[in-house]
Amino acid sequence: MATITLRQPSAAQPSDRAFWLQDIGADAVTPPVAGSVRADIAIVGGGYTGLWTALRIKEAAPDTRVVLLEADFCGSGASGRNGGQVHSWFAEIDRLSAVVGEEEARSLCLASVDAIAELEELQRSGLVDMDLRLDGWLWTASSIAQEGAWARAVAMTEAAGAERFELLSAEDIERRTGSSASYIGVVEKNAGTVQPAKLACGLRDLAISRGVTVHEHSPVQEIVPGATLSLRTPNGVVEADKVVLAANAWLSALPELRRHMYVVDSRVVATGKAPAILDRIGWRDGASICDSQDQVLYYQRTDEGRVVLGRGTGGVAFRGDFGPSFNRNPEGVRDNVRELHRLYPKLRGVPIEFDWAGPIDCVPEHVPVFDHLKGQPNIFFGMGYNGTGIAQAPIGGRILASLALGRKDRWSQCGLVGLAGRASLPPEPFRYIGAKLVGAAIERKNEAEIRNRVPDPVTRLLIKLMPGASEH
């Protein structure tokens, strides 16, 4: 069987790391692989999915020898540089239902509610300090075109018998956020924000305490298939009976997976501390906030008074191949700052002290997929969180753990398992050319709609080509 070659990381320079990582001085605390190591299950990737998978395996089968390999340090990828927003899967119940059916979608959404409760208990017990603040998640509109973006998800949530969302007025939103830019929306009360890097590092420490062997600075260069798999790193080899690939956008190196995924960058900025200004305008709590642009805008206030604001679906990678340029994006900084000042004109004098970017793995359905590689029944993978993963990765960990342990249960038989039925994307270079055209159209659409103008016909036509394009 052919050797599987993995893409090598382009680690961000310390000054280009996310604010969250720099704020806590996050770095490796475990040694690289050296020599030969034996495992029952090896996990490639030390982000939320890999760490939760390791924890779930240890919960279900404590004697399992689990070795986790991280190319840089745990949390250095998407898990440590996201927007820190925590909300349930009910916001995507319509998309989930399209893949797994309404009954199972409801079950998965309830599981994400349980995951939020699990995060709360981890913090309350002192096991993981993540700065979790369940002050709500606001899903808002700041233009006519964005109005009602939540309507289908809210209606399906109510039909499922769950009461997750409450309608917000313009006065409610301004009172909660200190901004009048958004004027209608809904709130999911049992949601909020975390410090993403603290969560990732805390999960790493928890996994180690429960018997998981973690090796950071151990990029897997290739995997030699077989009944016993060999994972080769620069300084050592791990022999394992089974492998879980939890490497986010880096899975684009595998042609089998690349047909079903695309890689984009996200762009985030963090201001200097301005607690007095934020208190004065009434923005005091830890709610997470999104608007309803196609390039969704998400932001939060940190406890110390910074504003962290990001946008998704930025630059796209040709053949999923990305390098150091994805770690920082000056153009994205300008766009984010412009949006920050549209939302909060009173912050114009507050400096931007941190800016960062990074790759995200996306799939057309906008919900993750899990399976084993074709012809490789002992190599499993999970991908496609599309930037929504803090309350969802604990579920992904359950699915991957059951698959790797060979269990027949609700998780291994979940409708999210199975790549064959998922949408495929066009081959290169058509995919890249199309993505660039659609990306430019999205920017034009956002620019027009935020001013309550109608995008031109060509722009509207191109938008329909976007994977998973919505009607709003």
Buried (B, 14 or more C-beta within 10 A) or exposed (E): EEEBEBBBBBBBEEEBBBBBBBBBEBBBEBEBBEEEBEBBBBBBBBBBBBBBBBBBBBEBBEEBBBBBBBBBBBBBBBBBBBBBBBBBBBBBBBBBBBBBEBEBBBBBBBBBBEBBEEBBEBBEEEBBBBBBBBBBBBBBBBBEBBBBBBEBBBEBBEEBEBEBBEEBEEEBBBEBBBBBBBBBBBBBBBBBBBBBBBBBBBBBBBBBEBEBBBBBBBBBBEBBBEEEBBBBBEEBBBBBBBBBBBBBBBBBBBEBBBBBBBBBBBBBBBBBBBBEBBEEBEBBBBBBBBBBBBBBBBBBBBEEBBBBBBBBBBBBBBBBEBEEEBBBBEEBBEBBBEBBEEBBEBBEEBEBEBBBBBBBBBBBBBBBBBBBBEEBEBBBBBBBBBBBBBBBBBBBBBBBBBBBBEBEEEBBBBBBBBBEEBEEBEEEEEBBEBBEEBBEBBBBBBEBBBEEEEBEEEBBEBBEEBBBBEEB
